[in-house]
Amino acid sequence: MVKIRFGPCPRNVVYELTPTPPNPHTQSPKSFKTGRNNPGTMAQPIPQALAHLIGLNVEFCTLICLQCQYAQRPTYICRHLGDRHKVPIELRKQVEEYTKGYPFQYNYTSVQLPSDGSAPQPIIPVLDRYKCKGCQFKTHGRDTARQHYNKDHNQKRAADEDIFELVKLQCWFGAKRGRFWIVDKAKGQE
């Protein structure tokens, strides 16, 4: 059993990431109360047979591929596991059954982000990346940071240290579909 403290938790709650009782006909007393936007809505814990494939971030209602260490849309995670990780069809059917009852839908544009300066979210990698000094823009690439500064702030040929600062970032869906937030690794060690 893995217990993880998810960010700055209200009431200092420890959420259980996995496992659940194997009987799908019983509602576990450890069902998760989830969602900042949907208080009281329940998401069932990840079944034991799937605990090595997917994780559940309770605080932000996201399903996470444990192999990639990034979130996946509930409607896409089965396909992802098959295409990317060659997970057998029997396990993918179990994932599909779990996601049919999953009460939250999101994608990379609609998923809620933790606030800047929060503790790192479990499983998701912490990256050394860039934040614009002129606004709140955050990105994974130096070239993208320079292009942003040139276009949005109309500044050409500025030195890197005048354009952006290096920060610790996380994003749910990886850099390609990055919506980043700044993390404070010191808060994650408390």
N, CA, C and O of each residue as an XYZ file, in Angstrom:
760
protein
N       0.847     -1.171      0.000
C       0.000      0.000      0.000
C       0.891      1.232      0.000
O       1.803      1.346      0.818
N       0.627      2.142     -0.909
C       1.406      3.360     -1.030
C       0.538      4.513     -0.591
O      -0.553      4.710     -1.127
N       0.999      5.267      0.361
C       0.258      6.460      0.778
C       1.078      7.673      0.404
O       2.289      7.719      0.620
N       0.398      8.654     -0.158
C       1.089      9.853     -0.627
C       0.343     11.076     -0.137
O      -0.886     11.120     -0.183
N       1.069     12.048      0.322
C       0.471     13.319      0.709
C       0.449     14.194     -0.533
O       1.495     14.458     -1.126
N      -0.726     14.642     -0.925
C      -0.889     15.409     -2.147
C      -0.856     16.896     -1.834
O      -1.835     17.458     -1.342
N       0.258     17.519     -2.118
C       0.374     18.973     -2.017
C      -0.052     19.498     -0.663
O      -0.030     18.785      0.340
N      -0.445     20.778     -0.658
C      -0.906     21.396      0.577
C      -2.335     20.949      0.851
O      -3.283     21.595      0.404
N      -2.499     19.847      1.584
C      -3.820     19.248      1.787
C      -4.571     19.940      2.899
O      -4.021     20.210      3.967
N      -5.850     20.228      2.635
C      -6.677     20.716      3.724
C      -6.843     19.592      4.740
O      -6.881     18.422      4.360
N      -6.940     19.915      5.982
C      -7.120     18.959      7.072
C      -5.985     17.941      7.149
O      -6.121     16.914      7.814
N      -4.873     18.212      6.478
C      -3.701     17.336      6.573
C      -4.039     15.882      6.252
O      -3.575     14.971      6.938
N      -4.839     15.664      5.222
C      -5.301     14.336      4.843
C      -4.219     13.603      4.067
O      -3.513     14.207      3.260
N      -4.086     12.305      4.307
C      -3.214     11.457      3.503
C      -4.121     10.614      2.621
O      -4.997      9.909      3.123
N      -3.919     10.683      1.317
C      -4.731      9.927      0.380
C      -4.028      8.636      0.021
O      -2.802      8.592     -0.080
N      -4.802      7.595     -0.169
C      -4.246      6.310     -0.553
C      -4.248      6.233     -2.070
O      -5.302      6.381     -2.687
N      -3.101      6.006     -2.682
C      -3.001      5.947     -4.135
C      -3.505      4.617     -4.660
O      -4.243      4.601     -5.645
N      -3.145      3.519     -4.057
C      -3.592      2.176     -4.405
C      -3.468      1.337     -3.151
O      -2.831      1.815     -2.212
N      -3.972      0.218     -3.045
C      -4.874     -0.543     -3.876
C      -6.285     -0.492     -3.353
O      -6.583      0.297     -2.458
N      -7.168     -1.324     -3.895
C      -8.542     -1.434     -3.424
C      -8.855     -2.892     -3.164
O      -8.105     -3.778     -3.576
N      -9.959     -3.144     -2.481
C     -10.387     -4.533     -2.339
C     -10.694     -5.109     -3.721
O     -11.204     -4.388     -4.578
N     -10.398     -6.384     -3.958
C     -10.572     -6.953     -5.276
C     -12.021     -7.135     -5.705
O     -12.270     -7.303     -6.899
N     -12.974     -7.112     -4.807
C     -14.365     -7.325     -5.166
C     -14.972     -6.054     -5.737
O     -15.140     -5.081     -5.002
N     -15.313     -6.026     -7.048
C     -15.838     -4.814     -7.652
C     -17.268     -4.504     -7.243
O     -17.767     -3.416     -7.532
N     -17.944     -5.448     -6.569
C     -19.347     -5.240     -6.198
C     -19.501     -4.563     -4.847
O     -20.618     -4.242     -4.442
N     -18.408     -4.343     -4.150
C     -18.485     -3.660     -2.864
C     -17.874     -2.285     -2.997
O     -16.846     -2.109     -3.651
N     -18.503     -1.327     -2.383
C     -17.925      0.017     -2.391
C     -16.967      0.112     -1.228
O     -17.347     -0.072     -0.071
N     -15.747      0.396     -1.540
C     -14.716      0.470     -0.521
C     -14.963      1.658      0.395
O     -15.322      2.735     -0.079
N     -14.777      1.483      1.695
C     -14.893      2.630      2.591
C     -13.775      3.626      2.352
O     -13.811      4.740      2.874
N     -12.768      3.227      1.557
C     -11.669      4.123      1.258
C     -11.881      4.827     -0.072
O     -10.922      5.327     -0.659
N     -13.126      4.877     -0.563
C     -13.402      5.620     -1.790
C     -12.976      7.057     -1.578
O     -13.033      7.581     -0.466
N     -12.555      7.676     -2.641
C     -11.985      8.999     -2.509
C     -13.029     10.081     -2.675
O     -13.814     10.062     -3.623
N     -13.037     11.017     -1.755
C     -13.775     12.257     -1.973
C     -12.834     13.108     -2.791
O     -11.691     13.346     -2.400
N     -13.318     13.562     -3.922
C     -12.396     14.190     -4.843
C     -12.889     15.529     -5.324
O     -14.048     15.909     -5.154
N     -11.973     16.213     -5.920
C     -12.289     17.368     -6.719
C     -12.477     18.644     -5.958
O     -13.320     18.744     -5.066
N     -11.682     19.616     -6.321
C     -11.849     20.942     -5.757
C     -13.124     21.580     -6.283
O     -13.759     22.372     -5.588
N     -13.502     21.233     -7.521
C     -14.690     21.826     -8.122
C     -15.937     20.993     -7.878
O     -17.049     21.479     -8.082
N     -15.778     19.768     -7.452
C     -16.904     18.878     -7.239
C     -16.825     18.244     -5.856
O     -16.674     17.027     -5.751
N     -16.921     19.033     -4.802
C     -16.790     18.435     -3.483
C     -17.887     17.403     -3.268
O     -19.046     17.630     -3.615
N     -17.513     16.276     -2.697
C     -18.465     15.219     -2.428
C     -18.569     14.196     -3.546
O     -19.091     13.104     -3.320
N     -18.096     14.507     -4.734
C     -18.097     13.546     -5.824
C     -17.055     12.492     -5.519
O     -15.974     12.798     -5.015
N     -17.386     11.251     -5.829
C     -16.502     10.150     -5.460
C     -15.843      9.530     -6.691
O     -16.485      9.343     -7.725
N     -14.587      9.224     -6.570
C     -13.871      8.429     -7.565
C     -13.400      7.181     -6.845
O     -12.816      7.262     -5.765
N     -13.651      6.045     -7.434
C     -13.236      4.794     -6.805
C     -11.715      4.666     -6.868
O     -11.088      5.137     -7.816
N     -11.131      4.035     -5.868
C      -9.687      3.793     -5.895
C      -9.316      2.919     -7.097
O     -10.160      2.218     -7.654
N      -8.067      2.973     -7.476
C      -7.569      2.166     -8.580
C      -7.591      0.689     -8.151
O      -7.074      0.357     -7.085
N      -8.175     -0.191     -8.957
C      -8.160     -1.620     -8.610
C      -6.734     -2.164     -8.530
O      -5.843     -1.706     -9.245
N      -6.532     -3.141     -7.656
C      -5.211     -3.715     -7.423
C      -4.563     -4.205     -8.716
O      -3.359     -4.031     -8.903
N      -5.339     -4.810     -9.604
C      -4.786     -5.358    -10.846
C      -4.237     -4.278    -11.770
O      -3.464     -4.578    -12.681
N      -4.630     -3.017    -11.545
C      -4.197     -1.910    -12.404
C      -3.213     -0.980    -11.711
O      -2.748     -0.007    -12.303
N      -2.899     -1.278    -10.462
C      -2.080     -0.374     -9.649
C      -0.679     -0.156    -10.214
O      -0.044      0.847     -9.890
N      -0.187     -1.056    -11.038
C       1.142     -0.877    -11.636
C       1.076     -0.068    -12.937
O       2.113      0.288    -13.497
N      -0.141      0.224    -13.421
C      -0.317      0.955    -14.674
C      -0.757      2.392    -14.494
O      -0.217      3.296    -15.131
N      -1.741      2.610    -13.623
C      -2.303      3.954    -13.480
C      -2.379      4.372    -12.020
O      -2.545      3.550    -11.119
N      -2.253      5.667    -11.819
C      -2.389      6.261    -10.503
C      -3.494      7.286    -10.535
O      -3.913      7.728    -11.605
N      -3.962      7.662     -9.375
C      -5.041      8.635     -9.240
C      -4.570      9.770     -8.354
O      -4.254      9.560     -7.184
N      -4.522     10.978     -8.909
C      -4.252     12.150     -8.087
C      -5.607     12.655     -7.623
O      -6.362     13.244     -8.396
N      -5.901     12.421     -6.375
C      -7.211     12.704     -5.818
C      -7.512     14.197     -5.779
O      -8.624     14.623     -6.091
N      -6.542     14.967     -5.404
C      -6.764     16.400     -5.229
C      -7.170     17.092     -6.528
O      -7.993     18.007     -6.511
N      -6.600     16.660     -7.649
C      -6.881     17.306     -8.933
C      -7.625     16.397     -9.909
O      -7.768     16.724    -11.088
N      -8.097     15.258     -9.411
C      -8.960     14.365    -10.189
C      -8.331     13.942    -11.503
O      -9.005     13.947    -12.534
N      -7.067     13.579    -11.494
C      -6.387     13.187    -12.717
C      -5.895     11.751    -12.624
O      -5.439     11.294    -11.576
N      -5.999     11.053    -13.750
C      -5.448      9.711    -13.880
C      -4.059      9.837    -14.481
O      -3.856     10.583    -15.438
N      -3.115      9.115    -13.926
C      -1.715      9.252    -14.330
C      -1.174      7.909    -14.804
O      -1.306      6.897    -14.116
N      -0.569      7.912    -15.975
C       0.134      6.732    -16.473
C       1.428      6.624    -15.666
O       2.266      7.525    -15.705
N       1.585      5.535    -14.946
C       2.756      5.392    -14.081
C       4.035      5.129    -14.862
O       5.128      5.357    -14.344
N       3.921      4.655    -16.092
C       5.109      4.428    -16.900
C       5.630      5.736    -17.486
O       6.836      5.981    -17.467
N       4.742      6.574    -18.002
C       5.138      7.879    -18.573
C       5.333      8.930    -17.488
O       6.118      9.864    -17.652
N       4.621      8.774    -16.391
C       4.583      9.732    -15.284
C       3.888     11.028    -15.672
O       4.239     12.098    -15.174
N       2.911     10.936    -16.552
C       2.098     12.088    -16.930
C       0.629     11.701    -16.926
O       0.282     10.526    -17.041
N      -0.220     12.697    -16.793
C      -1.662     12.477    -16.809
C      -2.119     12.058    -18.191
O      -1.484     12.369    -19.199
N      -3.219     11.356    -18.218
C      -3.884     10.977    -19.457
C      -5.374     11.263    -19.288
O      -5.914     11.156    -18.187
N      -6.026     11.623    -20.376
C      -7.478     11.814    -20.327
C      -8.138     10.482    -20.012
O      -7.698      9.446    -20.510
N      -9.185     10.487    -19.194
C      -9.875      9.232    -18.890
C     -10.377      8.516    -20.150
O     -10.374      7.287    -20.208
N     -10.804      9.276    -21.147
C     -11.324      8.681    -22.373
C     -10.229      8.160    -23.291
O     -10.531      7.472    -24.266
N      -8.984      8.464    -23.012
C      -7.879      8.093    -23.896
C      -6.892      7.112    -23.265
O      -6.073      6.528    -23.974
N      -6.951      6.925    -21.973
C      -5.896      6.186    -21.280
C      -5.774      4.737    -21.764
O      -4.666      4.203    -21.810
N      -6.885      4.095    -22.124
C      -6.811      2.707    -22.639
C      -6.017      2.661    -23.934
O      -5.139      1.816    -24.105
N      -6.327      3.561    -24.832
C      -5.609      3.597    -26.107
C      -4.124      3.911    -25.883
O      -3.249      3.304    -26.501
N      -3.864      4.849    -25.006
C      -2.486      5.206    -24.673
C      -1.711      3.974    -24.186
O      -0.601      3.706    -24.646
N      -2.308      3.237    -23.258
C      -1.627      2.067    -22.699
C      -1.353      1.004    -23.771
O      -0.325      0.328    -23.730
N      -2.269      0.862    -24.718
C      -2.066     -0.103    -25.789
C      -1.039      0.366    -26.808
O      -0.109     -0.367    -27.146
N      -1.211      1.591    -27.296
C      -0.329      2.119    -28.342
C       1.087      2.358    -27.839
O       2.061      1.998    -28.500
N       1.190      2.958    -26.683
C       2.492      3.407    -26.194
C       3.247      2.331    -25.424
O       4.462      2.191    -25.561
N       2.515      1.573    -24.613
C       3.169      0.638    -23.698
C       2.857     -0.832    -24.004
O       3.337     -1.729    -23.310
N       2.060     -1.070    -25.031
C       1.741     -2.445    -25.451
C       1.163     -3.279    -24.311
O       1.499     -4.453    -24.155
N       0.292     -2.659    -23.518
C      -0.372     -3.356    -22.416
C      -1.363     -4.356    -23.011
O      -2.081     -4.017    -23.952
N      -1.416     -5.560    -22.491
C      -2.331     -6.575    -23.025
C      -3.796     -6.127    -22.967
O      -4.203     -5.363    -22.092
N      -4.559     -6.626    -23.924
C      -5.969     -6.249    -24.055
C      -6.769     -6.541    -22.789
O      -7.674     -5.779    -22.448
N      -6.452     -7.634    -22.082
C      -7.198     -7.979    -20.870
C      -7.085     -6.864    -19.822
O      -8.074     -6.503    -19.184
N      -5.886     -6.329    -19.653
C      -5.695     -5.232    -18.693
C      -6.341     -3.948    -19.199
O      -6.914     -3.191    -18.415
N      -6.251     -3.697    -20.503
C      -6.872     -2.488    -21.055
C      -8.383     -2.524    -20.881
O      -9.002     -1.484    -20.660
N      -8.982     -3.697    -20.977
C     -10.431     -3.818    -20.747
C     -10.772     -3.484    -19.303
O     -11.805     -2.870    -19.036
N      -9.920     -3.878    -18.376
C     -10.139     -3.530    -16.971
C     -10.016     -2.021    -16.756
O     -10.785     -1.426    -16.001
N      -9.035     -1.411    -17.430
C      -8.879      0.051    -17.347
C     -10.115      0.725    -17.929
O     -10.633      1.681    -17.352
N     -10.585      0.236    -19.059
C     -11.780      0.807    -19.690
C     -12.989      0.708    -18.765
O     -13.779      1.647    -18.661
N     -13.129     -0.427    -18.100
C     -14.240     -0.610    -17.155
C     -14.127      0.384    -15.998
O     -15.126      0.962    -15.570
N     -12.921      0.577    -15.503
C     -12.716      1.548    -14.429
C     -13.057      2.962    -14.894
O     -13.732      3.701    -14.178
N     -12.601      3.339    -16.075
C     -12.828      4.714    -16.543
C     -14.285      4.967    -16.917
O     -14.713      6.122    -16.931
N     -15.057      3.933    -17.217
C     -16.498      4.122    -17.479
C     -17.189      4.713    -16.255
O     -18.105      5.525    -16.385
N     -16.751      4.306    -15.070
C     -17.334      4.821    -13.845
C     -16.614      6.032    -13.278
O     -16.968      6.525    -12.207
N     -15.606      6.510    -13.991
C     -14.828      7.649    -13.487
C     -15.637      8.930    -13.651
O     -16.034      9.255    -14.770
N     -15.890      9.658    -12.585
C     -16.832     10.785    -12.638
C     -16.284     12.100    -13.197
O     -17.020     13.085    -13.257
N     -15.027     12.142    -13.602
C     -14.445     13.404    -14.056
C     -13.939     13.285    -15.481
O     -13.363     12.266    -15.861
N     -14.155     14.320    -16.261
C     -13.612     14.390    -17.618
C     -12.774     15.664    -17.714
O     -13.157     16.708    -17.186
N     -11.650     15.573    -18.379
C     -10.755     16.709    -18.535
C      -9.856     16.444    -19.726
O      -9.760     15.318    -20.215
N      -9.206     17.486    -20.179
C      -8.147     17.349    -21.178
C      -7.063     18.348    -20.799
O      -7.146     18.989    -19.751
N      -6.058     18.481    -21.637
C      -4.928     19.315    -21.241
C      -5.289     20.796    -21.115
O      -4.581     21.542    -20.440
N      -6.376     21.232    -21.753
C      -6.767     22.641    -21.619
C      -7.706     22.879    -20.447
O      -7.802     24.003    -19.954
N      -8.402     21.838    -19.991
C      -9.398     22.044    -18.936
C      -8.983     21.532    -17.561
O      -9.616     21.880    -16.564
N      -7.933     20.712    -17.485
C      -7.518     20.179    -16.190
C      -7.082     21.318    -15.274
O      -6.390     22.243    -15.698
N      -7.491     21.236    -14.034
C      -7.119     22.268    -13.066
C      -5.639     22.149    -12.722
O      -5.120     21.046    -12.548
N      -4.973     23.280    -12.625
C      -3.549     23.301    -12.282
C      -3.364     23.673    -10.817
O      -4.113     24.490    -10.281
N      -2.379     23.083    -10.176
C      -2.015     23.557     -8.839
C      -1.523     25.004     -8.923
O      -1.107     25.461     -9.988
N      -1.570     25.702     -7.825
C      -1.116     27.093     -7.833
C       0.411     27.145     -7.847
O       1.083     26.238     -7.356
N       0.939     28.217     -8.416
C       2.386     28.428     -8.428
C       2.900     28.469     -6.994
O       2.265     29.042     -6.109
N       4.053     27.854     -6.779
C       4.665     27.849     -5.461
C       4.191     26.712     -4.573
O       4.587     26.627     -3.411
N       3.347     25.837     -5.106
C       2.851     24.722     -4.310
C       3.876     23.590     -4.263
O       4.874     23.605     -4.983
N       3.614     22.627     -3.416
C       4.479     21.446     -3.335
C       4.335     20.640     -4.623
O       3.282     20.681     -5.259
N       5.368     19.914     -5.014
C       5.263     19.088     -6.227
C       4.176     18.022     -6.098
O       3.956     17.467     -5.022
N       3.508     17.751     -7.201
C       2.525     16.674     -7.234
C       3.256     15.346     -7.367
O       4.239     15.255     -8.103
N       2.795     14.321     -6.671
C       3.452     13.023     -6.743
C       3.438     12.460     -8.162
O       2.538     12.750     -8.949
N       4.422     11.673     -8.465
C       4.601     10.941     -9.717
C       5.046     11.849    -10.861
O       5.946     11.473    -11.612
N       4.451     13.023    -11.018
C       4.758     13.930    -12.121
C       6.188     14.459    -11.957
O       6.546     14.930    -10.878
N       7.012     14.386    -13.013
C       8.399     14.859    -12.883
C       8.499     16.370    -12.657
O       7.681     17.146    -13.152
N       9.507     16.758    -11.910
C       9.827     18.177    -11.704
C      10.929     18.524    -12.697
O      11.959     17.853    -12.760
N      10.698     19.583    -13.472
C      11.600     19.962    -14.559
C      12.245     21.319    -14.290
O      11.602     22.209    -13.735
N      13.499     21.482    -14.675
C      14.156     22.787    -14.646
C      13.809     23.475    -15.961
O      14.286     23.069    -17.021
N      12.970     24.525    -15.896
C      12.498     25.176    -17.113
C      12.464     26.689    -16.934
O      13.123     27.221    -16.040
N      11.705     27.383    -17.771
C      11.812     28.834    -17.904
C      10.512     29.559    -17.585
O       9.424     29.113    -17.949
N      10.654     30.707    -16.884
C       9.536     31.606    -16.618
C       9.929     32.989    -17.097
O      11.016     33.478    -16.790
N       9.042     33.614    -17.849
C       9.278     34.954    -18.374
C       9.378     35.949    -17.213
O       8.602     35.873    -16.260
N      10.317     36.868    -17.294
C      10.453     37.900    -16.261
C       9.445     39.029    -16.455
O       9.222     39.825    -15.543
N       8.829     39.104    -17.647
C       7.878     40.183    -17.920
C       6.428     39.831    -17.649
O       5.576     40.719    -17.608
N       6.128     38.537    -17.460
C       4.747     38.101    -17.214
C       4.781     36.711    -16.589
O       5.830     36.259    -16.130
N       3.655     36.046    -16.570
C       3.563     34.726    -15.939
C       3.789     33.553    -16.901
O       3.584     32.401    -16.520
N       4.206     33.828    -18.133
C       4.420     32.784    -19.132
C       5.515     31.824    -18.676
O       6.584     32.240    -18.231
N       5.220     30.512    -18.800
C       6.175     29.465    -18.437
C       6.277     28.507    -19.608
O       5.282     28.245    -20.283
N       7.471     27.980    -19.856
C       7.665     27.087    -20.987
C       8.786     26.091    -20.726
O       9.573     26.240    -19.791
N       8.835     25.073    -21.575
C       9.845     24.033    -21.434
C      11.115     24.342    -22.223
O      12.157     23.743    -21.955
N      11.058     25.253    -23.177
C      12.209     25.464    -24.044
C      12.749     26.883    -24.045
O      11.988     27.850    -23.995
N      14.058     26.996    -24.100
C      14.709     28.302    -24.153
C      14.282     29.078    -25.394
O      13.983     30.269    -25.309
N      14.252     28.404    -26.554
C      13.852     29.088    -27.792
C      12.425     29.607    -27.711
O      12.131     30.711    -28.170
N      11.544     28.808    -27.126
C      10.154     29.244    -26.958
C      10.072     30.451    -26.029
O       9.286     31.367    -26.271
N      10.876     30.457    -24.970
C      10.911     31.594    -24.042
C      11.381     32.859    -24.770
O      10.815     33.934    -24.574
N      12.406     32.734    -25.601
C      12.914     33.894    -26.358
C      11.875     34.381    -27.366
O      11.654     35.585    -27.490
N      11.237     33.460    -28.086
C      10.212     33.843    -29.067
C       9.058     34.570    -28.387
O       8.564     35.581    -28.886
N       8.633     34.037    -27.235
C       7.562     34.688    -26.476
C       7.966     36.118    -26.112
O       7.189     37.051    -26.316
N       9.168     36.293    -25.578
C       9.604     37.606    -25.128
C       9.718     38.578    -26.304
O       9.330     39.741    -26.197
N      10.251     38.092    -27.421
C      10.377     38.946    -28.613
C       9.009     39.396    -29.118
O       8.819     40.569    -29.441
N       8.071     38.477    -29.184
C       6.751     38.777    -29.743
C       5.858     39.532    -28.759
O       5.312     40.581    -29.098
N       5.709     39.007    -27.552
C       4.747     39.582    -26.604
C       5.258     40.810    -25.858
O       4.461     41.629    -25.399
N       6.562     40.946    -25.733
C       7.121     42.091    -25.004
C       7.916     43.018    -25.923
O       8.490     44.012    -25.478
N       7.938     42.680    -27.199
C       8.588     43.499    -28.219
C      10.025     43.863    -27.857
O      10.462     44.999    -28.044
N      10.736     42.890    -27.345
C      12.134     43.082    -26.970
C      13.001     42.174    -27.830
O      12.839     40.954    -27.797
N      13.894     42.734    -28.577
C      14.788     41.953    -29.438
C      16.202     41.971    -28.862
O      16.621     42.953    -28.249
N      16.920     40.892    -29.061
C      18.334     40.765    -28.716
C      18.660     40.994    -27.231
O      19.759     41.435    -26.895
N      17.725     40.700    -26.371
C      17.993     40.818    -24.929
C      18.754     39.581    -24.457
O      18.631     38.501    -25.035
N      19.523     39.754    -23.423
C      20.272     38.633    -22.848
C      19.311     37.686    -22.136
O      18.282     38.111    -21.611
N      19.656     36.401    -22.121
C      18.800     35.403    -21.489
C      18.422     35.784    -20.059
O      17.264     35.654    -19.662
N      19.397     36.253    -19.293
C      19.114     36.580    -17.885
C      18.153     37.762    -17.729
O      17.580     37.951    -16.656
N      17.971     38.562    -18.789
C      17.005     39.661    -18.754
C      15.615     39.209    -19.202
O      14.626     39.893    -18.941
N      15.540     38.072    -19.867
C      14.291     37.582    -20.450
C      13.558     36.616    -19.532
O      12.356     36.761    -19.309
N      14.271     35.635    -19.000
C      13.614     34.595    -18.221
C      14.463     34.175    -17.039
O      15.661     34.449    -16.966
N      13.793     33.495    -16.109
C      14.494     32.911    -14.974
C      14.257     31.403    -14.994
O      13.210     30.937    -15.444
N      15.221     30.658    -14.513
C      15.076     29.213    -14.405
C      14.284     28.893    -13.149
O      14.590     29.387    -12.064
N      13.258     28.057    -13.307
C      12.401     27.665    -12.194
C      12.128     26.163    -12.267
O      12.393     25.528    -13.287
N      11.606     25.610    -11.200
C      11.162     24.216    -11.151
C       9.686     24.193    -11.558
O       8.843     24.834    -10.930
N       9.396     23.443    -12.622
C       8.033     23.375    -13.148
C       7.534     21.939    -13.183
O       8.313     20.986    -13.207
N       6.220     21.815    -13.186
C       5.554     20.558    -13.483
C       4.438     20.842    -14.466
O       3.959     21.971    -14.568
N       4.024     19.807    -15.193
C       2.843     19.906    -16.045
C       2.202     18.527    -16.115
O       2.889     17.506    -16.078
N       0.875     18.511    -16.216
C       0.158     17.243    -16.206
C       0.440     16.401    -17.440
O       0.621     15.189    -17.320
N       0.481     17.002    -18.613
C       0.485     16.248    -19.861
C       1.807     16.263    -20.610
O       1.829     15.884    -21.781
N       2.878     16.667    -20.018
C       4.156     16.702    -20.716
C       4.335     18.009    -21.459
O       3.390     18.780    -21.629
N       5.555     18.247    -21.898
C       5.927     19.541    -22.472
C       5.177     19.881    -23.750
O       4.892     21.052    -24.002
N       4.854     18.887    -24.557
C       4.177     19.153    -25.827
C       2.844     19.873    -25.617
O       2.487     20.771    -26.380
N       2.131     19.479    -24.598
C       0.841     20.111    -24.280
C       0.940     20.820    -22.929
O       0.015     20.783    -22.117
N       2.068     21.452    -22.718
C       2.376     21.989    -21.407
C       1.568     23.197    -20.988
O       1.529     24.221    -21.670
N       0.936     23.048    -19.865
C       0.441     24.163    -19.072
C       1.130     23.951    -17.739
O       0.816     23.024    -16.993
N       2.065     24.821    -17.460
C       3.000     24.605    -16.364
C       2.593     25.351    -15.098
O       1.872     26.348    -15.143
N       3.074     24.844    -13.975
C       3.001     25.562    -12.716
C       4.354     25.424    -12.022
O       5.065     24.433    -12.191
N       4.686     26.447    -11.239
C       5.960     26.470    -10.510
C       5.791     25.705     -9.206
O       4.801     25.875     -8.494
N       6.773     24.861     -8.905
C       6.717     24.107     -7.664
C       7.857     24.507     -6.736
O       8.920     24.952     -7.169
N       7.599     24.333     -5.470
C       8.597     24.568     -4.434
C       8.958     23.212     -3.855
O       8.211     22.666     -3.043
N      10.093     22.665     -4.263
C      10.472     21.320     -3.821
C      10.640     21.240     -2.304
O      10.477     20.168     -1.722
N      10.960     22.348     -1.667
C      11.112     22.347     -0.202
C       9.790     22.025      0.481
O       9.779     21.397      1.539
N       8.669     22.449     -0.113
C       7.361     22.152      0.467
C       7.038     20.679      0.352
O       6.290     20.152      1.175
N       7.567     20.015     -0.622
C       7.304     18.591     -0.800
C       8.067     17.725      0.185
O       7.761     16.541      0.330
N       9.049     18.290      0.860
C       9.867     17.521      1.801
C       9.405     17.680      3.234
O       9.995     17.102      4.148
N       8.359     18.456      3.437
C       7.870     18.700      4.808
C       7.199     17.490      5.393
O       6.736     17.531      6.533
